Structures are given as structure tokens and as C-alpha cells.
Amino acid sequence: MIKSMTGFGRGENSDSIHNFNVEVKTVNHRYNDIIIRMPKHLLYLEEKIKKCIKMFISRGRVEVYINLEYLDDSIIEVNVNTPLAMAYKKGLENIISQLGIEDDIKLSHLMTLPEIIKTERKDIDEDIVWNCLSKALEVALKNVVNMRKKEGLELKKDLTVQMEKLEDSINNIETRAPLVVIEYKGKLKERVAELMDEGLELDEDRLNYEVVLFADKSDINEEVVRFKSHIKQFYNSLEQDGPVGRKLDFIIQEMNREVNTIGSKANDLEIINNVVDIKSQLEKIREQVQNIE
């Protein structure tokens, strides 16, 4: 089943100490680009988080937002730098004395000064933190994948419709191609007859030779066969599991190459019109394929 690269998921998990809330958003990207935003003191878990994400998502830009709430205040230590506070107080008293300011130094004044009070978290076993976080992360990723699958199903339906239109156009070209040579021979014969003097006989061998040259130069059978083969490959790829976006994009490029060759060889208005229709459809399909994992 194909998957879109667009998705969103949320997961939450708690233990006796932590409450993790994780949000994951994914959008189009050529590669697997992972951006993680989380509290700085959890940065040591970044590689584990990325490894977990890659188990669920193979392609696309992945933005992860991790929020942590501590449920147990016993793991938070508050340290007061008393010597620094006394130094600040002494400095403020000197300012008051030198400037002749009538004011008292209050605790609220000292609290606005940096480094007096520091909060520190006690070290917690990494396995305990990861066990709680990973469960929230996996829930969020599963929700993302489910959304990407639903989006992928809609993309598959649309791409199937677009492919059917391509088949109609290439079948029109295949049906029309043999008639082009026949019509060319008739028109050439009429034109030569108009230019020749009365009483002169038409050289059928020379005429047939010119027709053969034209048929050889305008032969598009190989391109049509390859184009129809690419359509089958495209359908087969839509049924495959795993990332197929790049493969589909390559098939579209090959289709474009074949139809461009058909357009350059064709010397017929009806075929050219079908070529234009195919190129227009291929552009629409290419835009959709850019969103497939």
C-alpha cells in the first residue's frame, strides 16, 4: 500500500515521574529529514528517537515536538547561592549609600538577579526515561502512519484515474499510427500527379521508396510499446508495500522521454494532440507522485 508523506499524530504516556506528550508532523521531502524539538536535558536521547522514527517512516520531513512534565517534585533540587546573594546585597547597599538613595533592599530585588537560585534535576536512569518517552513516541508515529496510509489510498485512486486517461491517449496514438503512412502515400501520389505533365507515367517504385522512408522515420511502435510497459510498471508499483515514490517518479520521467520522442517523430495532427494531452496528464501525475513516500 502506498503512503502519502503528509501526516500528523499525537501520543501521550506517563509513569510515576514523567508525563510525555509527543506530536509528530510529516510533509514532503526528497529524503528522510528529521527535526526534533525537546528539552535540552533530553538531548542524549536524540539518536534513539531518530532510530525509532526510521522504523516507521522512510521518507519525508519529520518534525517532532516533545513536551515533558515532571509529576514528582522530589527529583527537582533547588540550590541557593548564598555567598553570591550576600555579594549582591553588599553591592546594592554601596550603590544606595553612594547615590544617597532612601530605599530598603528587599528579597524581590535580589530575586531578579541571575544565578542566585538554580534548579537542577536529579539524574534518572536513562532506561526509565526512554521507556516512558518511547511509548508516547510510538503512539504518535502509529497515528502518523495511519493518516499517511489514508492519504495514500486517496492518491492511489486519483493516480489510477489519471493512468486510465493516459492509456486512452496512447491507444489512440497506436490506432492512428498505421493510418498516417497510408494517408501519406495517398497525398504524395496526388501531389506528384498534380505536378507531372499529362501523359507521363507515375514511377510506382520511386513512390513506394519515398513512402518506406517516411514510414521508417515516423515509426513510433517501439516508443508506444515501451510507454504501455511503463504504465503496467506504474500500476504494479501502486500495489507494492514499502516506499515507492522515487520509483514512480522515475517511471514518469521515462514516460515523458517516450512521449517526447513520439511527438518529434509524428507528422500527424491527431497524434500531436494526443501527445499534448499525455504530457499534460503526466505533469499532473508527477505533482501527485511528489507526495508519495
Buried (B, 14 or more C-beta within 10 A) or exposed (E): EBBBBBBBBBBBBBBEBBBBBBBBBBBBBEEBEBEBEBEEEBEEBEEBBBEBBEEBBBBBBBBBBBBBEEEEEEBEEEEEBEEBBEEBBEEBEEEBEEEEEEEEBEEEEBEEBEEBBEEEEEEBEEEEBBEBBBBBBBBBBBBBBEBBBEBBEEBBEEBEEBBEBBEEBBEBBBEBBEEBBEEBBEEBBEEBEEEEEEEEEEEEEEBEEBBEEBBEEBEBEEBBEBBBBBBEBBEEBBEEEEBBBEBBBBBBEBBBEBBBBBBEBBEBEBBBBBBEBBBEBBEEBBEBBBBBB
